[in-house]
Amino acid sequence: MLRKIGFIMVVLAISATSVYAADFSQYSNEELLGMKSEASSWDANQRQAFQTEMKLRMQSMSQEECKTLMSSANAQGKGGQRLRDGSGMGQGGQGKGRY
C-alpha cells in the first residue's frame, strides 16, 4: 500500500513539473530567445513546448518582424546562426578526430 502511494506521488510530481514548466506563453519574444541556450537541460516535453511556442509566434509575425527579432537576438548573443552543413561552434565533427 505504501509503495503504491509513493508511486502515485512520484507520477503526480513529474506531471505537475512538466505541465508547469511547459508554459512559455507568459514570456516575451526576447526572453524566449534568451532561454534557447538553456534548452539542452530541459526534458523532451519542455523542449517540445518551447519549439511549439516559438513556431506559433514566428508564424504570427511578418517577415520583417522575424528578421528584426532574430538580428537583435544575434547581436546580444542569444540566438546564434545555425549552419546547415554542420559546421559552426562545435568541436570536432563528422567523425574526424582531433589532430
C-alpha positions as CSV (number, residue, x, y, z in Angstrom):
1,M,0.0,0.0,0.0
2,L,2.8,2.4,1.0
3,R,4.6,1.6,-2.2
4,K,1.5,2.3,-4.3
5,I,1.1,5.7,-2.6
6,G,4.7,6.5,-3.2
7,F,4.4,5.6,-6.9
8,I,1.3,7.8,-7.3
9,M,3.1,10.7,-5.6
10,V,6.1,10.4,-7.9
11,V,3.8,10.3,-11.0
12,L,1.9,13.4,-9.8
13,A,5.1,15.3,-9.1
14,I,6.5,14.6,-12.5
15,S,3.2,15.5,-14.2
16,A,2.9,18.7,-12.3
17,T,6.5,19.7,-13.1
18,S,6.1,19.0,-16.8
19,V,2.8,21.0,-17.0
20,Y,4.2,23.9,-15.0
21,A,7.5,24.1,-16.8
22,A,6.0,23.8,-20.3
23,D,4.1,27.1,-20.2
24,F,6.2,29.6,-22.2
25,S,3.3,31.8,-23.2
26,Q,4.0,34.3,-20.4
27,Y,7.4,35.2,-21.7
28,S,8.3,37.9,-24.2
29,N,9.9,37.0,-27.5
30,E,13.2,38.3,-26.3
31,E,13.0,36.3,-23.1
32,L,12.2,33.1,-25.1
33,L,15.2,33.6,-27.3
34,G,17.3,34.1,-24.3
35,M,16.1,30.8,-22.9
36,K,17.2,28.9,-26.0
37,S,20.6,28.3,-24.6
38,E,19.1,26.5,-21.6
39,A,17.1,24.0,-23.7
40,S,19.7,21.3,-23.5
41,S,19.0,20.9,-19.8
42,W,15.2,20.6,-20.4
43,D,13.2,17.4,-20.7
44,A,11.6,16.4,-24.0
45,N,8.2,17.9,-23.1
46,Q,9.7,21.2,-22.2
47,R,11.7,21.4,-25.4
48,Q,8.6,20.5,-27.4
49,A,6.6,23.2,-25.7
50,F,9.3,25.7,-26.3
51,Q,9.5,24.8,-30.0
52,T,5.8,24.9,-30.4
53,E,5.5,28.4,-28.7
54,M,8.3,29.8,-30.9
55,K,6.7,28.4,-34.1
56,L,3.4,29.9,-33.2
57,R,4.9,33.3,-32.5
58,M,7.1,33.3,-35.6
59,Q,4.1,32.3,-37.8
60,S,2.1,35.3,-36.5
61,M,4.9,37.7,-37.2
62,S,5.7,39.4,-40.5
63,Q,9.0,38.5,-42.2
64,E,10.3,41.9,-41.2
65,E,9.4,41.4,-37.5
66,C,11.1,37.9,-37.6
67,K,14.2,39.4,-39.2
68,T,14.3,42.2,-36.6
69,L,13.8,39.8,-33.7
70,M,16.5,37.4,-34.9
71,S,19.0,40.1,-35.6
72,S,18.6,41.7,-32.2
73,A,19.0,38.2,-30.6
74,N,22.1,37.6,-32.6
75,A,23.5,41.0,-31.6
76,Q,23.0,40.1,-28.0
77,G,24.5,36.6,-28.5
78,K,21.2,34.9,-27.8
79,G,20.3,33.0,-30.9
80,G,23.4,32.1,-32.9
81,Q,23.1,31.2,-36.5
82,R,22.7,27.6,-37.4
83,L,24.7,26.4,-40.4
84,R,23.1,23.7,-42.4
85,D,26.3,22.0,-43.3
86,G,27.0,21.1,-39.7
87,S,30.0,23.5,-39.3
88,G,29.9,26.1,-36.7
89,M,30.5,26.3,-33.0
90,G,31.1,22.6,-32.1
91,Q,34.4,20.9,-31.7
92,G,35.4,18.1,-33.9
93,G,32.8,16.9,-36.2
94,Q,31.7,14.4,-38.8
95,G,33.8,11.5,-37.5
96,K,37.1,13.4,-37.7
97,G,39.4,13.0,-34.7
98,R,41.4,15.8,-33.1
99,Y,44.8,16.4,-34.5
